[in-house]
Amino acid sequence: MADTVAGLPVQHAEKSFYQQSTNKYSGILSWLLTTDHKRIGIMYLAAIGFFFFVGAVIGLLMRLELIAPGRQIMDAQTYNSFFTLHGVIMIFLFIIPGLPAIFGNFFLPIQIGARDVAFPRLNLLSWYIYMIGAALVLVSLFLPGGPIDTGWTFYIPYSVRSTTNVSMAIFAAFVLGFSSILTGINFVTTTHRLRAPGMSFFKMPLFVWATYATAWIQIIATPVIGITILLVIIERLFGVGIFDPALGGDPILFQHMFWIYSHPAVYIMILPAMGVVSEIIPTFARRTIFGYKAIAMSSLAIAFVGYLVWAHHMFTSGMSDTARWIFSLLTFIVALPSGVKIFNWVATMYKGSIDPQPPFLWVMNFIFLFSIGGLTGLVLGSLATNIHLHDTYFVVAHFHYVMFGGTGTIFFAAMHYWFPKMFGKMYNIKLARIAVLLFFVGFNLLYFPKFIMGYMGMPRRYYDYLPQFEALQEISTVGSWIVVGTLFFILGYLIHALLKGKKATSNPWGGVTLEWHIASPPSMENFAEIPTVTREPYDFSQLKEMKNE
Amino acid sequence: MSGKNKHHIDYGTYILVWLALLAFTTITVTVAGISLGRYTLFTALLIAAVKSALVINIFMHIRFDEPIFKAFLGISGMTLLIIFLLTFLDFIYR
């Protein structure tokens, strides 16, 4: 059954995508062989969510080790492997694929009025490649030599000389890169070819813009890390002198090539999150977004300028002074499009009719934490202060404020915003609000002391520390208990909602982008008929016409 | 690529390009053994650029494709060029 609201079809009684299969199979095979973008999104959610919890528990164990000076629960070599695995899992298995693969897959086609992505089979292949990459990481832990201990940056010359399973672990990152590239190709093609009639580029929701810009980074930047990884493997296996100075190689060249990918990768992580913010704020402020085109263009600007700042990770590496000041200058420029977004979001809320539901509270959390992360990034981007703070806990704190406080927080925001649409169930709003508060407290206890410790000179990745850091290390460890406890608390009430939650309406938040015009959960092909888009993406005047149950 | 351009390039051209690529590879290997000082890297990059142009235009048919694909490739190429330039700011002045 379909009726029409605001010129768009609304479906209520059609079978959901959980009840329909794209193939002849039922049960687990109907999922493993599916080409439905929503099912693939859910499969990514299960896999990525699992690895996120693994990474979080490893982080928790590291913090437990650091609760007091000296050995507590593990030896130094195990600690080295733990911080490497924490980084590899969180970066390559959670935060890079997280938002695009889960929410991009699920919502990008719906938000542009398409039935699926442009290449559905390639989409499924991307998931399998992701799983193969993840399996390789796991296999590398148990082979002779032991887990990789180089840190997630795989810096030369240690990564060539380490006797641990470096080759297998970095080959896993190489494989994961293919998944990322194929997803990027799929999203770019989908955005160009499958937009509904009437949906011009400047009528696309900002999450689509952000995912589109991200897809470009995935396509252009990821091959660089692939090549770099292959060169390291060749150097390890055949002793060819490419990066190791003992073999006549150039270790700074490795750092250049690593960061030529890995800095844009930071924007792969954060840009989709910014897109989610641009969806949530208008919905809960009941106002059209302020500066739509500026936000859309700032996504492209961040994607582009993000390519030009990589060497700010290398100010103390021994590269030329000329390169240092130029990269420092460029680093400050990338703050401009980020600032455009922050100010536009704040302006959107100004005089809005704010409804502080959990997704909105997560976004407020994000703006606070990400602003601290962004501003401390400027401290690190300045040449003089960078020399003092390089490779200290200050960097760790900055990175976690940006990535966990930024992308991680928005992962939860997106989860809470789109959960009713994805699963057709509503979670307990009161518990969700408590979770935001607990996370905020735990997060700041966990990471803010690291700014202070870093400023005082505590180096990152050290197994032991001087007694003067003990109090701050203890506070940080207590914070980790609260954060991980909150993660399990969130998991608990979301699973409860899945099993016993109330049925969600098709538009519980009063959103106006296309996903809120279809049933919760959507049908297999999303739309009974492809809609013709006539309105701006955040035109809330149509809410009056939309039939809220 | 549109259908009418599908068989625009004949096999003779493919073979010529293939031979050209082999020749350029030979030149690259030969040049690597000759000391050209500061021009060594420049020469290698120039040869690589010519080889890429041949592959992209002929084998990948971009030459006969829609302008949007040329634009996409142009943006990617420009990004790569900027990355090279910025890397050389370190390499040259180190």
Interface residues (C-beta under 8 A of the other chain):
Chain A: H192 I219 I220 I252 H256 I260 F304 Y307 L308 A311 G318 M319 S320 D321 T322 A323 I326 F327
Chain B: I68 S76 T79 I82 I83 L86 T87 L89 D90 F91 I92 Y93 R94
